[in-house]
């Protein structure tokens, strides 16, 4: 058994055993509450939020276990993780988009995972060329595949991560999860700096891939076939609103939506404009063309093409980016976002993070510089990188209304999304799994949903679904 070293807490922090405060971490999360300690574990302390203090005080001695503290509180094992403590209120209340509708119908949701984009080309072209080209969207560890070496070489963190990630057989999510454990537990500015650099790498990677597919591989594209059929259906059913959920960073689906429906995405509200558009597009992990705008007066002489290097070489930590380069902490924290974060956490713990309603659709203006809004592919980190307004629409107009759920190239392994299904998807009657390994999908979903309640259909791949089944599903009113 390893010896645990007693944590050395600054004397000035002792006041926070009785007085709640905002604890600002170097990775940009802000916890509000009081300090408490777990018996027998003097190598760490915990922050308990106000609405859990009564429950905490009423714990019996035998209930005061490390596991119970970890589920109720925020665990801190390195005082250096805390960069600043603020007693006063931080942030400001923001206004969320009101969720209301008249006679629109929301009954179908299509969820796309990495497998959909990776296999979005049909026919001989796919077998001969697409699978081997650097235009093929990656799956899992392929994000560091040698076919992207020219781009990887431009990002130091990508070069460092490629060797480590590719040496692990358990998948990219486990690699990043291990990184996050070290990142969030102990003060690890090198990991934090790498993860920021990787966000820029992934943004550029998927921008290049999206443009390549859009310009080159349109003749045999399944997204186009899919969307053409959706458009014809909606033309005859103009009150229906179809929800598309993409866990992919790429914009292949997005770009063809714009072409086919002739409705460009110019601002973030366009993605969820259920009043005027028939398609709502949700991207819970962010998108390669989304970002937080950096303040030009605080990023001198920087271009979007050079900002990744500037932040990496300057060893800039996430909290410095969020609460200085994007804006002052009072400007970028939404006070009423606590409830959103509370509802998304599996243990109902609140936190403050950078205001997700500040995410913008990235423009081509050379004077604008952005931090990419992408969630690295962690296995268990509960978060969605999309505006709060998008999350509300996804929950209250998408998930809670749907009767048919189509899962295309998605493994069913997004815990937060699955919890939202469990909480809100009370009207689902049919689930269609489009995946060569449907048992994996069902296994992942079964942790959250009683699959015996639904009609389950399995289809081997995206191509078979689009060519042989989609018309039948869209024309059927018998759910």
GUTISE-356626 format. One record per residue (C-alpha): residue in one letter; x, y, z. Coordinates in nm, 2 decimals. Example, Ala and Ser with C-alpha at 12.3 -4.5 7.8 and 13.67 -1.06 7.14 Angstrom:
// GUTISE-356626
A:1.23:-0.45:0.78
S:1.37:-0.11:0.71
// end
This chain:
// GUTISE-356626
X:0.00:0.00:0.00
X:0.14:0.34:-0.10
X:0.20:0.60:0.18
X:-0.03:0.90:0.14
X:0.12:1.23:0.21
X:-0.09:1.47:0.42
X:-0.22:1.76:0.22
X:-0.08:2.10:0.33
X:-0.36:2.34:0.31
X:-0.28:2.72:0.34
X:-0.38:2.86:0.68
X:-0.59:3.13:0.51
X:-0.82:2.85:0.37
X:-0.94:2.74:0.71
X:-1.21:3.00:0.71
X:-1.38:2.81:0.42
X:-1.47:2.52:0.66
X:-1.75:2.75:0.77
X:-1.79:3.01:0.50
X:-1.88:2.90:0.14
X:-1.67:3.04:-0.15
X:-1.60:2.99:-0.52
X:-1.30:2.76:-0.57
X:-1.15:2.84:-0.92
X:-0.95:2.55:-1.06
X:-0.66:2.57:-1.31
X:-0.86:2.36:-1.56
X:-1.14:2.62:-1.56
X:-1.41:2.46:-1.35
X:-1.54:2.65:-1.05
X:-1.68:2.48:-0.74
X:-1.89:2.66:-0.48
X:-1.92:2.53:-0.12
X:-1.74:2.46:0.20
X:-1.43:2.26:0.28
X:-1.49:1.92:0.45
X:-1.26:1.63:0.53
X:-1.30:1.26:0.51
X:-1.20:1.06:0.82
X:-0.88:0.86:0.75
X:-0.79:1.05:0.43
X:-0.58:1.35:0.52
X:-0.42:1.35:0.18
X:-0.71:1.53:0.03
X:-1.01:1.76:0.11
X:-1.35:1.80:-0.04
X:-1.59:2.08:-0.13
X:-1.95:2.03:-0.04
X:-2.21:2.25:-0.21
X:-2.47:2.42:0.01
X:-2.78:2.21:-0.09
X:-2.60:1.89:0.02
X:-2.48:2.01:0.36
X:-2.79:1.89:0.56
X:-2.76:1.54:0.40
X:-2.39:1.55:0.47
X:-2.43:1.64:0.83
X:-2.68:1.36:0.88
X:-2.45:1.09:0.75
X:-2.39:0.82:1.01
X:-2.03:0.73:1.10
X:-2.04:0.41:0.90
X:-2.17:0.61:0.60
X:-1.87:0.85:0.60
X:-1.67:0.65:0.34
X:-1.44:0.78:0.07
X:-1.68:0.67:-0.20
X:-1.97:0.86:-0.04
X:-1.76:1.17:-0.01
X:-1.65:1.14:-0.37
X:-2.01:1.11:-0.49
X:-2.14:1.40:-0.28
X:-1.85:1.64:-0.30
X:-1.57:1.77:-0.53
X:-1.25:1.60:-0.44
X:-0.92:1.80:-0.43
X:-0.60:1.62:-0.38
X:-0.35:1.90:-0.47
X:-0.39:2.25:-0.34
X:-0.22:2.38:-0.65
X:-0.53:2.28:-0.85
X:-0.70:2.58:-0.69
X:-0.58:2.89:-0.85
X:-0.80:3.15:-0.68
X:-1.08:3.16:-0.42
X:-1.35:3.42:-0.45
X:-1.60:3.49:-0.17
X:-1.83:3.71:-0.36
X:-2.08:3.62:-0.63
X:-1.93:3.57:-0.97
X:-2.08:3.59:-1.31
X:-2.42:3.72:-1.42
X:-2.75:3.57:-1.49
X:-2.82:3.51:-1.86
X:-3.15:3.47:-2.04
X:-3.22:3.13:-2.20
X:-3.43:3.08:-2.51
X:-3.79:3.00:-2.42
X:-3.91:2.65:-2.51
X:-4.25:2.68:-2.67
X:-4.42:2.55:-2.98
X:-4.76:2.54:-3.15
X:-4.85:2.26:-3.39
X:-4.51:2.13:-3.48
X:-4.46:1.75:-3.45
X:-4.14:1.61:-3.30
X:-4.14:1.23:-3.33
X:-3.82:1.12:-3.50
X:-3.46:1.15:-3.39
X:-3.16:1.03:-3.58
X:-2.83:1.00:-3.39
X:-2.50:0.98:-3.58
X:-2.18:0.85:-3.44
X:-1.83:0.83:-3.58
X:-1.92:0.51:-3.78
X:-2.17:0.71:-3.99
X:-1.91:0.97:-4.11
X:-1.64:0.71:-4.15
X:-1.87:0.50:-4.38
X:-2.06:0.78:-4.55
X:-1.95:0.68:-4.90
X:-2.12:0.39:-5.08
X:-2.04:0.17:-5.37
X:-1.71:0.08:-5.54
X:-1.56:0.42:-5.47
X:-1.57:0.35:-5.10
X:-1.38:0.02:-5.13
X:-1.12:0.14:-5.38
X:-1.03:0.49:-5.26
X:-1.22:0.65:-4.97
X:-1.12:0.41:-4.69
X:-0.75:0.46:-4.77
X:-0.76:0.84:-4.82
X:-0.69:1.11:-4.56
X:-1.04:1.23:-4.63
X:-1.19:0.94:-4.44
X:-1.31:1.06:-4.10
X:-1.13:0.87:-3.82
X:-1.28:0.63:-3.57
X:-1.12:0.59:-3.23
X:-0.74:0.59:-3.23
X:-0.74:0.68:-3.60
X:-0.75:1.04:-3.50
X:-0.37:1.00:-3.48
X:-0.33:0.78:-3.79
X:-0.02:0.82:-4.00
X:-0.23:0.94:-4.30
X:-0.27:1.27:-4.11
X:0.10:1.30:-4.03
X:0.15:1.63:-4.21
X:-0.11:1.79:-3.98
X:0.00:1.60:-3.67
X:0.36:1.74:-3.72
X:0.22:2.09:-3.68
X:0.08:2.03:-3.33
X:0.33:1.93:-3.06
X:0.06:1.78:-2.84
X:-0.07:1.56:-3.13
X:0.28:1.43:-3.19
X:0.32:1.34:-2.82
X:-0.03:1.19:-2.79
X:0.00:0.98:-3.11
X:0.26:0.75:-2.97
X:0.09:0.70:-2.63
X:-0.26:0.67:-2.77
X:-0.16:0.43:-3.05
X:0.02:0.20:-2.81
X:-0.29:0.14:-2.61
X:-0.54:-0.13:-2.73
X:-0.83:-0.02:-2.51
X:-0.93:0.28:-2.72
X:-0.88:0.65:-2.74
X:-1.15:0.72:-2.48
X:-0.96:0.53:-2.21
X:-0.64:0.71:-2.30
X:-0.80:1.05:-2.26
X:-0.98:0.93:-1.95
X:-0.64:0.84:-1.79
X:-0.52:1.19:-1.89
X:-0.82:1.35:-1.74
X:-0.78:1.17:-1.41
X:-0.42:1.30:-1.38
X:-0.53:1.64:-1.51
X:-0.81:1.69:-1.27
X:-0.66:1.52:-0.96
X:-0.32:1.68:-0.94
X:-0.18:2.00:-1.08
X:-0.06:1.90:-1.42
X:-0.02:2.21:-1.63
X:0.17:2.01:-1.90
X:-0.14:1.79:-1.96
X:-0.37:2.09:-1.96
X:-0.15:2.27:-2.21
X:-0.15:1.95:-2.43
X:-0.53:1.92:-2.42
X:-0.57:2.28:-2.54
X:-0.33:2.22:-2.82
X:-0.52:1.90:-2.91
X:-0.84:2.09:-2.94
X:-0.68:2.30:-3.21
X:-0.54:1.99:-3.38
X:-0.88:1.82:-3.39
X:-1.05:2.14:-3.51
X:-0.81:2.17:-3.80
X:-0.82:1.79:-3.87
X:-1.20:1.77:-3.90
X:-1.22:2.10:-4.09
X:-0.98:1.96:-4.35
X:-1.17:1.63:-4.36
X:-1.51:1.79:-4.39
X:-1.39:2.02:-4.68
X:-1.23:1.72:-4.86
X:-1.54:1.50:-4.84
X:-1.77:1.79:-4.93
X:-1.57:1.89:-5.24
X:-1.45:1.55:-5.36
X:-1.68:1.27:-5.23
X:-2.03:1.40:-5.30
X:-2.12:1.16:-5.59
X:-2.16:0.86:-5.36
X:-2.24:1.02:-5.03
X:-2.49:0.86:-4.80
X:-2.56:1.18:-4.61
X:-2.68:1.34:-4.94
X:-2.90:1.03:-5.01
X:-3.03:1.04:-4.65
X:-3.11:1.42:-4.65
X:-3.28:1.41:-4.99
X:-3.52:1.15:-4.86
X:-3.57:1.35:-4.54
X:-3.64:1.66:-4.75
X:-3.90:1.50:-4.96
X:-4.07:1.36:-4.66
X:-4.08:1.70:-4.48
X:-4.21:1.87:-4.79
X:-4.52:1.66:-4.76
X:-4.53:1.69:-4.38
X:-4.43:2.05:-4.32
X:-4.54:2.05:-3.95
X:-4.29:1.78:-3.86
X:-3.96:1.87:-3.71
X:-3.68:1.61:-3.73
X:-3.40:1.61:-3.47
X:-3.05:1.51:-3.59
X:-2.79:1.45:-3.32
X:-2.43:1.42:-3.43
X:-2.15:1.33:-3.19
X:-1.91:1.40:-3.47
X:-1.68:1.71:-3.49
X:-1.70:1.71:-3.87
X:-1.94:1.92:-4.07
X:-2.02:1.68:-4.35
X:-2.38:1.64:-4.24
X:-2.40:2.01:-4.16
X:-2.27:2.12:-4.50
X:-2.51:1.90:-4.70
X:-2.80:2.02:-4.48
X:-2.72:2.37:-4.59
X:-2.70:2.27:-4.96
X:-3.02:2.06:-4.96
X:-3.24:2.28:-4.74
X:-3.08:2.60:-4.86
X:-3.07:2.73:-4.50
X:-2.72:2.83:-4.40
X:-2.59:2.82:-4.04
X:-2.48:3.18:-3.97
X:-2.54:3.19:-3.60
X:-2.59:2.93:-3.33
X:-2.96:2.98:-3.30
X:-3.00:2.86:-3.66
X:-2.92:2.50:-3.55
X:-3.23:2.48:-3.33
X:-3.47:2.71:-3.51
X:-3.77:2.48:-3.48
X:-4.01:2.77:-3.55
X:-3.89:2.83:-3.90
X:-3.69:2.52:-4.00
X:-3.78:2.15:-4.03
X:-3.44:2.03:-3.92
X:-3.28:2.07:-3.58
X:-2.91:1.98:-3.56
X:-2.76:1.91:-3.22
X:-2.38:1.85:-3.17
X:-2.32:1.76:-2.80
X:-1.95:1.72:-2.84
X:-1.91:2.05:-3.03
X:-1.80:2.11:-3.38
X:-1.49:2.20:-3.57
X:-1.65:2.52:-3.68
X:-1.76:2.63:-3.33
X:-1.55:2.83:-3.09
X:-1.52:3.08:-2.81
X:-1.40:3.42:-2.94
X:-1.08:3.54:-2.78
X:-1.05:3.91:-2.70
X:-0.84:4.08:-2.97
X:-0.70:4.33:-2.72
X:-0.56:4.04:-2.51
X:-0.42:3.83:-2.80
X:-0.19:4.06:-2.98
X:-0.06:3.98:-3.33
X:-0.23:3.64:-3.33
X:-0.41:3.48:-3.62
X:-0.63:3.17:-3.60
X:-0.35:2.98:-3.78
X:-0.10:3.07:-3.51
X:-0.29:3.10:-3.19
X:-0.25:2.73:-3.10
X:0.13:2.77:-3.10
X:0.11:3.09:-2.91
X:-0.09:2.93:-2.63
X:0.12:2.62:-2.62
X:0.46:2.79:-2.62
X:0.33:3.04:-2.36
X:0.22:2.75:-2.14
X:-0.12:2.92:-2.09
X:-0.35:2.73:-1.86
X:-0.72:2.68:-1.94
X:-0.84:2.91:-1.65
X:-0.63:3.19:-1.80
X:-0.79:3.14:-2.14
X:-1.14:3.12:-2.00
X:-1.12:3.40:-1.75
X:-0.89:3.64:-1.92
X:-0.84:3.58:-2.29
X:-1.21:3.52:-2.36
X:-1.32:3.78:-2.10
X:-1.31:3.87:-1.74
X:-1.46:3.61:-1.50
X:-1.77:3.82:-1.44
X:-1.83:3.83:-1.82
X:-1.79:3.47:-1.91
X:-1.96:3.29:-1.62
X:-2.33:3.24:-1.63
X:-2.46:3.25:-1.27
X:-2.77:3.04:-1.36
X:-2.57:2.78:-1.55
X:-2.52:2.61:-1.21
X:-2.85:2.44:-1.25
X:-2.77:2.30:-1.59
X:-2.44:2.16:-1.47
X:-2.62:2.02:-1.17
X:-2.88:1.84:-1.39
X:-2.61:1.69:-1.61
X:-2.39:1.55:-1.33
X:-2.47:1.19:-1.24
X:-2.44:1.28:-0.87
X:-2.63:1.61:-0.89
X:-2.33:1.82:-0.82
X:-2.33:2.18:-0.95
X:-2.04:2.38:-1.09
X:-1.97:2.69:-1.29
X:-1.80:2.66:-1.62
X:-1.74:2.90:-1.91
X:-2.07:3.02:-2.05
X:-2.16:2.78:-2.33
X:-2.40:3.03:-2.47
X:-2.09:3.23:-2.58
X:-2.00:2.96:-2.83
X:-2.01:3.11:-3.18
X:-2.03:2.97:-3.53
X:-1.67:3.05:-3.65
X:-1.66:3.31:-3.93
X:-1.39:3.34:-4.19
X:-1.29:3.69:-4.07
X:-0.91:3.69:-4.04
X:-0.94:3.93:-3.74
X:-1.14:3.69:-3.53
X:-0.95:3.43:-3.32
X:-1.12:3.14:-3.14
X:-1.07:2.87:-2.89
X:-1.23:2.56:-3.05
X:-1.54:2.44:-2.88
X:-1.47:2.06:-2.88
X:-1.50:1.80:-2.61
X:-1.20:1.57:-2.62
X:-1.31:1.20:-2.65
X:-1.31:1.11:-2.28
X:-1.49:0.79:-2.18
X:-1.68:0.90:-1.87
X:-1.64:1.28:-1.85
X:-2.00:1.41:-1.82
X:-2.03:1.72:-2.03
X:-2.18:1.85:-2.35
X:-2.00:2.13:-2.54
X:-2.30:2.30:-2.70
X:-2.50:2.61:-2.59
X:-2.74:2.58:-2.30
X:-3.02:2.68:-2.54
X:-2.93:2.38:-2.76
X:-2.93:2.15:-2.45
X:-3.27:2.27:-2.35
X:-3.41:2.22:-2.70
X:-3.25:1.88:-2.72
X:-3.41:1.77:-2.39
X:-3.76:1.93:-2.42
X:-3.83:1.92:-2.79
X:-3.61:1.64:-2.90
X:-3.57:1.36:-2.64
X:-3.90:1.42:-2.46
X:-4.11:1.42:-2.77
X:-3.97:1.14:-2.99
X:-4.14:0.82:-3.07
X:-3.88:0.67:-3.30
X:-3.51:0.67:-3.23
X:-3.25:0.58:-3.50
X:-2.89:0.51:-3.39
X:-2.66:0.53:-3.69
X:-2.29:0.43:-3.65
X:-2.32:0.52:-3.28
X:-2.21:0.28:-3.00
X:-2.46:0.40:-2.74
X:-2.17:0.48:-2.51
X:-2.24:0.85:-2.42
X:-2.34:0.83:-2.06
X:-2.48:1.18:-2.02
X:-2.69:1.15:-2.34
X:-2.82:0.81:-2.22
X:-2.92:0.95:-1.88
X:-3.12:1.22:-2.06
X:-3.29:0.94:-2.25
X:-3.37:0.76:-1.93
X:-3.51:1.08:-1.77
X:-3.70:1.23:-2.06
X:-3.76:0.98:-2.34
X:-4.10:0.85:-2.22
X:-4.27:0.84:-2.56
X:-4.03:0.62:-2.75
X:-4.19:0.31:-2.91
X:-3.92:0.20:-3.16
X:-3.54:0.20:-3.16
X:-3.36:0.12:-3.48
X:-2.99:0.03:-3.44
X:-2.78:0.08:-3.76
X:-2.45:-0.09:-3.66
X:-2.26:-0.41:-3.76
X:-2.23:-0.48:-3.39
X:-2.58:-0.42:-3.25
X:-2.51:-0.62:-2.93
X:-2.26:-0.37:-2.81
X:-2.51:-0.09:-2.86
X:-2.78:-0.27:-2.68
X:-2.54:-0.36:-2.40
X:-2.45:0.01:-2.35
X:-2.81:0.13:-2.37
X:-2.94:-0.14:-2.13
X:-2.76:0.02:-1.84
X:-3.00:0.31:-1.88
X:-3.31:0.18:-2.06
X:-3.53:-0.12:-2.03
X:-3.50:-0.23:-2.39
X:-3.79:-0.48:-2.35
X:-4.03:-0.19:-2.36
X:-3.94:-0.10:-2.72
X:-3.96:-0.25:-3.06
X:-3.60:-0.30:-3.16
X:-3.48:-0.34:-3.52
X:-3.13:-0.40:-3.63
X:-2.97:-0.30:-3.97
X:-2.62:-0.39:-4.06
X:-2.49:-0.06:-4.19
X:-2.56:0.30:-4.30
X:-2.58:0.21:-4.67
X:-2.84:-0.06:-4.62
X:-3.04:0.17:-4.39
X:-3.06:0.45:-4.64
X:-3.12:0.24:-4.96
X:-3.35:-0.03:-4.82
X:-3.52:0.10:-4.51
X:-3.54:0.47:-4.47
X:-3.83:0.53:-4.71
X:-4.04:0.26:-4.52
X:-3.97:0.43:-4.19
X:-4.06:0.78:-4.31
X:-4.38:0.67:-4.48
X:-4.50:0.46:-4.19
X:-4.74:0.63:-3.95
X:-4.78:0.31:-3.75
X:-4.54:0.36:-3.47
// end
